[in-house]
Amino acid sequence: MAATELEPTHSAGVVTKVDPAEVPSAAWGWSGESKRTFRIAGWVVVVILLGMLFEGPQGASSGSGNVGYLFTIGFAALLAFVLIRDSIISRKPR
């Protein structure tokens, strides 16, 4: 059976906002989020989705409907809305 007590660690080199006793991976620097990276990745996805609207003649579908275009624009607009909302909310002090 495993022990339930935590062993104290003494590492002066790691400074984090997360207690390594609660999150063991914090000692390796894996704790936390990179909001800037997620925002950049989100905007890259928006650009890729909108870029999908400009397809060449070899990518034209056999049908004549534009439902795919509507879904692509809808998902890009929804993702852009979430990114803009997140950026506004994160600027306001809590």
MARDO-218486 format. One record per atom (N, C-alpha, C): residue number from 1; residue in three letters; atom name; x, y, z. Coordinates in steps of 0.02 Angstrom, whole numbers, always signed. Layout:
<atoms>
+-----+------+------+--------+--------+--------+
: pos : code : site :      u :      v :      w :
+-----+------+------+--------+--------+--------+
: NUM :  ALA :   CA :      X :      Y :      Z :
...
+-----+------+------+--------+--------+--------+
</atoms>
This chain:
<atoms>
+-----+------+------+--------+--------+--------+
: pos : code : site :      u :      v :      w :
+-----+------+------+--------+--------+--------+
:   1 :  MET :    N :    +42 :    -58 :     +0 :
:   1 :  MET :   CA :     +0 :     +0 :     +0 :
:   1 :  MET :    C :    +45 :    +62 :     +0 :
:   2 :  ALA :    N :    +27 :   +111 :    -37 :
:   2 :  ALA :   CA :    +67 :   +172 :    -42 :
:   2 :  ALA :    C :    +55 :   +217 :    +18 :
:   3 :  ALA :    N :   +107 :   +253 :    +36 :
:   3 :  ALA :   CA :   +101 :   +300 :    +92 :
:   3 :  ALA :    C :    +61 :   +361 :    +70 :
:   4 :  THR :    N :    +25 :   +390 :   +117 :
:   4 :  THR :   CA :    -16 :   +449 :   +101 :
:   4 :  THR :    C :    +18 :   +514 :   +121 :
:   5 :  GLU :    N :    +76 :   +509 :   +153 :
:   5 :  GLU :   CA :   +110 :   +571 :   +173 :
:   5 :  GLU :    C :   +153 :   +596 :   +116 :
:   6 :  LEU :    N :   +160 :   +662 :   +112 :
:   6 :  LEU :   CA :   +201 :   +692 :    +61 :
:   6 :  LEU :    C :   +271 :   +704 :    +89 :
:   7 :  GLU :    N :   +320 :   +691 :    +48 :
:   7 :  GLU :   CA :   +389 :   +704 :    +70 :
:   7 :  GLU :    C :   +406 :   +776 :    +52 :
:   8 :  PRO :    N :   +435 :   +813 :    +98 :
:   8 :  PRO :   CA :   +453 :   +882 :    +82 :
:   8 :  PRO :    C :   +512 :   +884 :    +34 :
:   9 :  THR :    N :   +508 :   +928 :    -14 :
:   9 :  THR :   CA :   +562 :   +937 :    -61 :
:   9 :  THR :    C :   +591 :  +1006 :    -51 :
:  10 :  HIS :    N :   +655 :  +1011 :    -62 :
:  10 :  HIS :   CA :   +689 :  +1075 :    -54 :
:  10 :  HIS :    C :   +726 :  +1091 :   -119 :
:  11 :  SER :    N :   +693 :  +1127 :   -163 :
:  11 :  SER :   CA :   +726 :  +1149 :   -224 :
:  11 :  SER :    C :   +719 :  +1224 :   -230 :
:  12 :  ALA :    N :   +774 :  +1258 :   -224 :
:  12 :  ALA :   CA :   +773 :  +1331 :   -225 :
:  12 :  ALA :    C :   +773 :  +1358 :   -297 :
:  13 :  GLY :    N :   +787 :  +1315 :   -346 :
:  13 :  GLY :   CA :   +793 :  +1338 :   -415 :
:  13 :  GLY :    C :   +727 :  +1348 :   -450 :
:  14 :  VAL :    N :   +673 :  +1318 :   -427 :
:  14 :  VAL :   CA :   +609 :  +1322 :   -461 :
:  14 :  VAL :    C :   +564 :  +1370 :   -424 :
:  15 :  VAL :    N :   +542 :  +1422 :   -460 :
:  15 :  VAL :   CA :   +496 :  +1471 :   -431 :
:  15 :  VAL :    C :   +433 :  +1471 :   -472 :
:  16 :  THR :    N :   +378 :  +1446 :   -443 :
:  16 :  THR :   CA :   +314 :  +1444 :   -478 :
:  16 :  THR :    C :   +259 :  +1469 :   -432 :
:  17 :  LYS :    N :   +201 :  +1482 :   -462 :
:  17 :  LYS :   CA :   +143 :  +1503 :   -423 :
:  17 :  LYS :    C :   +103 :  +1443 :   -398 :
:  18 :  VAL :    N :   +121 :  +1384 :   -422 :
:  18 :  VAL :   CA :    +85 :  +1323 :   -405 :
:  18 :  VAL :    C :   +125 :  +1283 :   -354 :
:  19 :  ASP :    N :    +92 :  +1257 :   -304 :
:  19 :  ASP :   CA :   +125 :  +1217 :   -253 :
:  19 :  ASP :    C :   +139 :  +1147 :   -281 :
:  20 :  PRO :    N :   +203 :  +1126 :   -282 :
:  20 :  PRO :   CA :   +218 :  +1060 :   -309 :
:  20 :  PRO :    C :   +186 :  +1003 :   -270 :
:  21 :  ALA :    N :   +166 :  +1015 :   -207 :
:  21 :  ALA :   CA :   +132 :   +963 :   -169 :
:  21 :  ALA :    C :    +63 :   +950 :   -199 :
:  22 :  GLU :    N :    +31 :  +1001 :   -227 :
:  22 :  GLU :   CA :    -35 :   +992 :   -257 :
:  22 :  GLU :    C :    -30 :   +968 :   -329 :
:  23 :  VAL :    N :    +18 :   +994 :   -365 :
:  23 :  VAL :   CA :    +28 :   +975 :   -435 :
:  23 :  VAL :    C :   +100 :   +954 :   -443 :
:  24 :  PRO :    N :   +115 :   +889 :   -442 :
:  24 :  PRO :   CA :   +184 :   +866 :   -445 :
:  24 :  PRO :    C :   +222 :   +889 :   -507 :
:  25 :  SER :    N :   +188 :   +897 :   -563 :
:  25 :  SER :   CA :   +222 :   +917 :   -625 :
:  25 :  SER :    C :   +244 :   +990 :   -623 :
:  26 :  ALA :    N :   +224 :  +1029 :   -573 :
:  26 :  ALA :   CA :   +244 :  +1099 :   -568 :
:  26 :  ALA :    C :   +319 :  +1104 :   -557 :
:  27 :  ALA :    N :   +349 :  +1054 :   -526 :
:  27 :  ALA :   CA :   +421 :  +1056 :   -515 :
:  27 :  ALA :    C :   +460 :  +1052 :   -580 :
:  28 :  TRP :    N :   +429 :  +1023 :   -632 :
:  28 :  TRP :   CA :   +462 :  +1018 :   -697 :
:  28 :  TRP :    C :   +443 :  +1075 :   -743 :
:  29 :  GLY :    N :   +400 :  +1120 :   -721 :
:  29 :  GLY :   CA :   +380 :  +1176 :   -762 :
:  29 :  GLY :    C :   +324 :  +1162 :   -810 :
:  30 :  TRP :    N :   +285 :  +1110 :   -798 :
:  30 :  TRP :   CA :   +231 :  +1092 :   -843 :
:  30 :  TRP :    C :   +165 :  +1120 :   -822 :
:  31 :  SER :    N :   +163 :  +1159 :   -770 :
:  31 :  SER :   CA :    +99 :  +1184 :   -744 :
:  31 :  SER :    C :    +86 :  +1253 :   -772 :
:  32 :  GLY :    N :    +23 :  +1269 :   -782 :
:  32 :  GLY :   CA :     +4 :  +1335 :   -808 :
:  32 :  GLY :    C :    -14 :  +1332 :   -881 :
:  33 :  GLU :    N :    -39 :  +1387 :   -906 :
:  33 :  GLU :   CA :    -60 :  +1392 :   -975 :
:  33 :  GLU :    C :    -22 :  +1448 :  -1010 :
:  34 :  SER :    N :    -11 :  +1439 :  -1073 :
:  34 :  SER :   CA :    +19 :  +1491 :  -1114 :
:  34 :  SER :    C :    -37 :  +1523 :  -1154 :
:  35 :  LYS :    N :    -69 :  +1573 :  -1125 :
:  35 :  LYS :   CA :   -127 :  +1604 :  -1158 :
:  35 :  LYS :    C :   -108 :  +1636 :  -1224 :
:  36 :  ARG :    N :    -49 :  +1665 :  -1227 :
:  36 :  ARG :   CA :    -27 :  +1697 :  -1289 :
:  36 :  ARG :    C :    -21 :  +1646 :  -1345 :
:  37 :  THR :    N :     +7 :  +1588 :  -1330 :
:  37 :  THR :   CA :    +14 :  +1535 :  -1380 :
:  37 :  THR :    C :    -54 :  +1510 :  -1404 :
:  38 :  PHE :    N :   -101 :  +1502 :  -1357 :
:  38 :  PHE :   CA :   -168 :  +1479 :  -1376 :
:  38 :  PHE :    C :   -203 :  +1531 :  -1419 :
:  39 :  ARG :    N :   -195 :  +1595 :  -1403 :
:  39 :  ARG :   CA :   -227 :  +1647 :  -1444 :
:  39 :  ARG :    C :   -197 :  +1648 :  -1515 :
:  40 :  ILE :    N :   -131 :  +1644 :  -1519 :
:  40 :  ILE :   CA :    -99 :  +1643 :  -1585 :
:  40 :  ILE :    C :   -123 :  +1583 :  -1626 :
:  41 :  ALA :    N :   -126 :  +1525 :  -1594 :
:  41 :  ALA :   CA :   -150 :  +1465 :  -1628 :
:  41 :  ALA :    C :   -223 :  +1472 :  -1650 :
:  42 :  GLY :    N :   -263 :  +1504 :  -1608 :
:  42 :  GLY :   CA :   -333 :  +1516 :  -1626 :
:  42 :  GLY :    C :   -340 :  +1560 :  -1687 :
:  43 :  TRP :    N :   -300 :  +1614 :  -1690 :
:  43 :  TRP :   CA :   -304 :  +1659 :  -1748 :
:  43 :  TRP :    C :   -277 :  +1625 :  -1811 :
:  44 :  VAL :    N :   -227 :  +1581 :  -1803 :
:  44 :  VAL :   CA :   -203 :  +1543 :  -1861 :
:  44 :  VAL :    C :   -258 :  +1498 :  -1888 :
:  45 :  VAL :    N :   -296 :  +1467 :  -1844 :
:  45 :  VAL :   CA :   -352 :  +1424 :  -1865 :
:  45 :  VAL :    C :   -405 :  +1465 :  -1901 :
:  46 :  VAL :    N :   -420 :  +1526 :  -1875 :
:  46 :  VAL :   CA :   -469 :  +1569 :  -1909 :
:  46 :  VAL :    C :   -445 :  +1586 :  -1979 :
:  47 :  VAL :    N :   -381 :  +1602 :  -1987 :
:  47 :  VAL :   CA :   -355 :  +1619 :  -2054 :
:  47 :  VAL :    C :   -358 :  +1558 :  -2100 :
:  48 :  ILE :    N :   -342 :  +1499 :  -2073 :
:  48 :  ILE :   CA :   -345 :  +1439 :  -2114 :
:  48 :  ILE :    C :   -417 :  +1424 :  -2135 :
:  49 :  LEU :    N :   -465 :  +1432 :  -2089 :
:  49 :  LEU :   CA :   -535 :  +1420 :  -2107 :
:  49 :  LEU :    C :   -558 :  +1469 :  -2161 :
:  50 :  LEU :    N :   -539 :  +1532 :  -2155 :
:  50 :  LEU :   CA :   -559 :  +1580 :  -2206 :
:  50 :  LEU :    C :   -521 :  +1568 :  -2271 :
:  51 :  GLY :    N :   -460 :  +1543 :  -2267 :
:  51 :  GLY :   CA :   -422 :  +1526 :  -2326 :
:  51 :  GLY :    C :   -453 :  +1468 :  -2365 :
:  52 :  MET :    N :   -490 :  +1426 :  -2330 :
:  52 :  MET :   CA :   -523 :  +1370 :  -2363 :
:  52 :  MET :    C :   -578 :  +1393 :  -2410 :
:  53 :  LEU :    N :   -600 :  +1455 :  -2404 :
:  53 :  LEU :   CA :   -652 :  +1481 :  -2448 :
:  53 :  LEU :    C :   -626 :  +1494 :  -2518 :
:  54 :  PHE :    N :   -560 :  +1505 :  -2524 :
:  54 :  PHE :   CA :   -529 :  +1521 :  -2588 :
:  54 :  PHE :    C :   -497 :  +1458 :  -2617 :
:  55 :  GLU :    N :   -538 :  +1414 :  -2642 :
:  55 :  GLU :   CA :   -512 :  +1352 :  -2670 :
:  55 :  GLU :    C :   -503 :  +1360 :  -2745 :
:  56 :  GLY :    N :   -456 :  +1323 :  -2771 :
:  56 :  GLY :   CA :   -443 :  +1325 :  -2843 :
:  56 :  GLY :    C :   -492 :  +1283 :  -2882 :
:  57 :  PRO :    N :   -486 :  +1280 :  -2948 :
:  57 :  PRO :   CA :   -533 :  +1242 :  -2989 :
:  57 :  PRO :    C :   -529 :  +1167 :  -2975 :
:  58 :  GLN :    N :   -472 :  +1142 :  -2953 :
:  58 :  GLN :   CA :   -467 :  +1070 :  -2939 :
:  58 :  GLN :    C :   -504 :  +1052 :  -2874 :
:  59 :  GLY :    N :   -518 :  +1101 :  -2831 :
:  59 :  GLY :   CA :   -551 :  +1087 :  -2768 :
:  59 :  GLY :    C :   -626 :  +1100 :  -2769 :
:  60 :  ALA :    N :   -652 :  +1118 :  -2827 :
:  60 :  ALA :   CA :   -724 :  +1133 :  -2831 :
:  60 :  ALA :    C :   -764 :  +1070 :  -2821 :
:  61 :  SER :    N :   -818 :  +1076 :  -2783 :
:  61 :  SER :   CA :   -860 :  +1018 :  -2769 :
:  61 :  SER :    C :   -908 :  +1006 :  -2828 :
:  62 :  SER :    N :   -934 :   +946 :  -2830 :
:  62 :  SER :   CA :   -979 :   +929 :  -2885 :
:  62 :  SER :    C :  -1048 :   +958 :  -2875 :
:  63 :  GLY :    N :  -1065 :   +974 :  -2813 :
:  63 :  GLY :   CA :  -1131 :  +1002 :  -2799 :
:  63 :  GLY :    C :  -1132 :  +1077 :  -2810 :
:  64 :  SER :    N :  -1191 :  +1106 :  -2807 :
:  64 :  SER :   CA :  -1196 :  +1178 :  -2818 :
:  64 :  SER :    C :  -1215 :  +1215 :  -2755 :
:  65 :  GLY :    N :  -1220 :  +1180 :  -2698 :
:  65 :  GLY :   CA :  -1240 :  +1212 :  -2636 :
:  65 :  GLY :    C :  -1181 :  +1247 :  -2602 :
:  66 :  ASN :    N :  -1199 :  +1294 :  -2558 :
:  66 :  ASN :   CA :  -1148 :  +1332 :  -2522 :
:  66 :  ASN :    C :  -1150 :  +1318 :  -2447 :
:  67 :  VAL :    N :  -1177 :  +1262 :  -2428 :
:  67 :  VAL :   CA :  -1184 :  +1246 :  -2356 :
:  67 :  VAL :    C :  -1115 :  +1240 :  -2324 :
:  68 :  GLY :    N :  -1068 :  +1210 :  -2359 :
:  68 :  GLY :   CA :  -1000 :  +1204 :  -2332 :
:  68 :  GLY :    C :   -968 :  +1271 :  -2318 :
:  69 :  TYR :    N :   -980 :  +1318 :  -2363 :
:  69 :  TYR :   CA :   -953 :  +1386 :  -2353 :
:  69 :  TYR :    C :   -985 :  +1419 :  -2292 :
:  70 :  LEU :    N :  -1050 :  +1408 :  -2284 :
:  70 :  LEU :   CA :  -1084 :  +1438 :  -2226 :
:  70 :  LEU :    C :  -1057 :  +1410 :  -2160 :
:  71 :  PHE :    N :  -1046 :  +1345 :  -2158 :
:  71 :  PHE :   CA :  -1019 :  +1315 :  -2097 :
:  71 :  PHE :    C :   -948 :  +1339 :  -2084 :
:  72 :  THR :    N :   -907 :  +1345 :  -2137 :
:  72 :  THR :   CA :   -838 :  +1368 :  -2129 :
:  72 :  THR :    C :   -837 :  +1440 :  -2102 :
:  73 :  ILE :    N :   -878 :  +1483 :  -2131 :
:  73 :  ILE :   CA :   -882 :  +1552 :  -2108 :
:  73 :  ILE :    C :   -909 :  +1555 :  -2037 :
:  74 :  GLY :    N :   -959 :  +1513 :  -2022 :
:  74 :  GLY :   CA :   -988 :  +1512 :  -1955 :
:  74 :  GLY :    C :   -938 :  +1491 :  -1902 :
:  75 :  PHE :    N :   -900 :  +1438 :  -1916 :
:  75 :  PHE :   CA :   -849 :  +1416 :  -1867 :
:  75 :  PHE :    C :   -794 :  +1467 :  -1859 :
:  76 :  ALA :    N :   -773 :  +1499 :  -1914 :
:  76 :  ALA :   CA :   -721 :  +1551 :  -1909 :
:  76 :  ALA :    C :   -747 :  +1610 :  -1869 :
:  77 :  ALA :    N :   -809 :  +1631 :  -1880 :
:  77 :  ALA :   CA :   -838 :  +1687 :  -1843 :
:  77 :  ALA :    C :   -846 :  +1670 :  -1769 :
:  78 :  LEU :    N :   -868 :  +1609 :  -1755 :
:  78 :  LEU :   CA :   -875 :  +1588 :  -1685 :
:  78 :  LEU :    C :   -808 :  +1587 :  -1649 :
:  79 :  LEU :    N :   -757 :  +1560 :  -1681 :
:  79 :  LEU :   CA :   -691 :  +1558 :  -1650 :
:  79 :  LEU :    C :   -663 :  +1628 :  -1641 :
:  80 :  ALA :    N :   -673 :  +1673 :  -1690 :
:  80 :  ALA :   CA :   -650 :  +1742 :  -1684 :
:  80 :  ALA :    C :   -687 :  +1777 :  -1627 :
:  81 :  PHE :    N :   -751 :  +1764 :  -1619 :
:  81 :  PHE :   CA :   -789 :  +1793 :  -1564 :
:  81 :  PHE :    C :   -762 :  +1770 :  -1497 :
:  82 :  VAL :    N :   -748 :  +1706 :  -1490 :
:  82 :  VAL :   CA :   -721 :  +1679 :  -1427 :
:  82 :  VAL :    C :   -653 :  +1710 :  -1412 :
:  83 :  LEU :    N :   -610 :  +1717 :  -1463 :
:  83 :  LEU :   CA :   -544 :  +1746 :  -1453 :
:  83 :  LEU :    C :   -548 :  +1819 :  -1432 :
:  84 :  ILE :    N :   -592 :  +1857 :  -1465 :
:  84 :  ILE :   CA :   -599 :  +1928 :  -1448 :
:  84 :  ILE :    C :   -629 :  +1935 :  -1378 :
:  85 :  ARG :    N :   -679 :  +1895 :  -1362 :
:  85 :  ARG :   CA :   -709 :  +1897 :  -1295 :
:  85 :  ARG :    C :   -658 :  +1880 :  -1241 :
:  86 :  ASP :    N :   -616 :  +1830 :  -1253 :
:  86 :  ASP :   CA :   -565 :  +1810 :  -1205 :
:  86 :  ASP :    C :   -514 :  +1866 :  -1195 :
:  87 :  SER :    N :   -496 :  +1899 :  -1249 :
:  87 :  SER :   CA :   -447 :  +1953 :  -1243 :
:  87 :  SER :    C :   -477 :  +2013 :  -1205 :
:  88 :  ILE :    N :   -541 :  +2027 :  -1214 :
:  88 :  ILE :   CA :   -573 :  +2082 :  -1177 :
:  88 :  ILE :    C :   -581 :  +2064 :  -1103 :
:  89 :  ILE :    N :   -602 :  +2003 :  -1089 :
:  89 :  ILE :   CA :   -612 :  +1983 :  -1020 :
:  89 :  ILE :    C :   -546 :  +1981 :   -982 :
:  90 :  SER :    N :   -493 :  +1959 :  -1014 :
:  90 :  SER :   CA :   -429 :  +1953 :   -978 :
:  90 :  SER :    C :   -398 :  +2022 :   -963 :
:  91 :  ARG :    N :   -419 :  +2074 :   -998 :
:  91 :  ARG :   CA :   -393 :  +2141 :   -984 :
:  91 :  ARG :    C :   -427 :  +2174 :   -925 :
:  92 :  LYS :    N :   -489 :  +2154 :   -911 :
:  92 :  LYS :   CA :   -525 :  +2185 :   -855 :
:  92 :  LYS :    C :   -500 :  +2157 :   -789 :
:  93 :  PRO :    N :   -488 :  +2200 :   -740 :
:  93 :  PRO :   CA :   -467 :  +2175 :   -674 :
:  93 :  PRO :    C :   -525 :  +2140 :   -639 :
:  94 :  ARG :    N :   -509 :  +2089 :   -601 :
:  94 :  ARG :   CA :   -562 :  +2052 :   -566 :
:  94 :  ARG :    C :   -569 :  +2075 :   -495 :
+-----+------+------+--------+--------+--------+
</atoms>
